[in-house]
Amino acid sequence: QVQLVESGGGLVQAGGSLRLSCAASGRTFSSYAMGWFRQAPGKERDFVARITSRSLIYYADSVKGRFTISRDNAKNTVYLEMNSLKPEDTAVYYCAADLGYRGSSYYSQSRYNYWGQGTQVTVSS
């Protein structure tokens, strides 16, 4: 069982920045691929970014050039730096862990084994 706890969400004006953190409890965190997803009110949960155990990185087209995913294995933490935020970025952001035994596309929720509780990001205009 892997526990994930997101933090860093909040209210920010359009054009501003936020840095989300996700702390994981897993003993083998460094072997996990980690992802960020988001869910806006009334919408489906969508892929945002992924970082593999080798630090290969993938982004949704909607956030490329604005968001940066990174990880610190010594701290069992993955980050999402969000810049140039837009009102359409408003959502609950979820951290997820991929332990590597499920087969699916990297952008699919079904690939991930564990999920955090989410942290709210609200971007005002």
C-alpha positions in Angstrom: 0.0 0.0 0.0 1.3 3.4 -1.0 0.0 6.6 0.6 0.1 9.8 -1.4 -0.5 13.3 0.1 -0.7 16.3 -2.1 -0.1 19.8 -0.9 0.5 23.3 -2.3 -2.8 24.1 -3.9 -4.6 27.3 -3.4 -6.0 30.4 -5.1 -3.9 32.3 -7.6 -4.5 35.0 -10.2 -4.2 34.2 -13.9 -0.6 34.4 -15.0 0.6 33.4 -11.5 2.4 30.3 -10.3 1.9 27.5 -7.9 4.1 24.5 -6.9 2.3 21.3 -5.9 4.0 18.6 -3.9 3.1 15.0 -3.5 4.7 13.0 -0.6 4.7 9.3 -1.0 5.1 6.6 1.7 6.4 3.8 -0.5 9.7 2.1 0.3 10.6 1.8 -3.3 9.4 5.3 -4.4 12.4 5.6 -6.8 11.1 2.7 -8.9 7.6 4.3 -9.4 6.5 6.4 -12.3 4.5 9.3 -10.9 1.7 11.2 -12.5 -0.4 14.3 -12.0 -4.0 14.4 -13.1 -6.7 17.0 -12.6 -10.4 17.1 -12.5 -12.4 20.3 -13.1 -16.0 20.6 -11.8 -18.3 18.5 -13.9 -15.5 17.2 -16.0 -13.6 13.9 -16.2 -10.2 13.4 -14.6 -7.5 14.3 -17.2 -3.8 13.5 -17.5 -1.5 16.4 -16.8 2.1 15.1 -16.5 4.1 12.0 -15.8 7.7 11.3 -14.7 9.2 7.8 -14.9 11.7 6.2 -12.6 14.3 7.3 -15.1 13.0 10.9 -15.2 11.5 10.6 -18.6 8.7 13.2 -18.7 5.4 13.5 -20.5 3.0 16.4 -20.5 -0.5 16.9 -21.7 -0.6 19.3 -24.6 -2.6 21.8 -22.6 0.2 22.3 -20.1 3.4 22.0 -22.2 5.7 24.9 -21.8 3.9 26.0 -18.6 4.1 23.1 -16.1 7.2 21.2 -15.0 7.1 17.9 -13.2 10.1 16.8 -11.2 10.9 14.3 -8.4 13.2 14.1 -5.4 13.7 10.5 -4.6 15.5 11.2 -1.4 12.4 13.0 -0.2 9.9 10.5 -1.7 8.3 13.5 -3.3 7.1 14.5 -6.8 6.4 18.1 -7.7 4.4 20.0 -10.2 5.5 23.5 -10.9 2.7 25.4 -12.6 3.5 28.7 -14.3 1.4 31.1 -16.4 -1.7 29.7 -14.9 -5.0 30.1 -16.7 -8.6 30.0 -15.3 -9.0 26.7 -17.3 -6.3 25.2 -15.1 -8.8 25.4 -12.1 -9.3 21.8 -10.9 -8.6 19.4 -8.1 -5.1 18.1 -8.8 -4.3 14.4 -8.0 -1.0 12.7 -7.6 -0.8 9.1 -8.7 1.8 6.3 -8.5 2.4 3.7 -11.2 4.1 0.7 -9.7 4.8 -0.8 -13.1 2.6 -3.9 -13.3 -0.5 -2.5 -15.0 -0.6 -2.1 -18.8 -2.1 1.0 -20.2 -1.2 4.2 -21.9 0.7 6.6 -19.7 -2.1 9.1 -19.8 -4.7 6.6 -18.7 -5.9 6.6 -15.1 -6.0 2.8 -15.2 -2.2 2.6 -15.4 -1.8 4.0 -11.9 -2.1 2.0 -8.7 -2.5 4.6 -6.0 -4.0 8.0 -5.7 -3.8 10.9 -3.4 -6.7 12.8 -2.0 -6.3 15.8 -4.3 -5.5 19.5 -3.8 -7.6 22.3 -5.1 -6.1 24.8 -7.5 -8.2 27.8 -8.3 -7.1 30.4 -10.9 -9.0 33.6 -10.9 -9.3 36.0 -13.8 
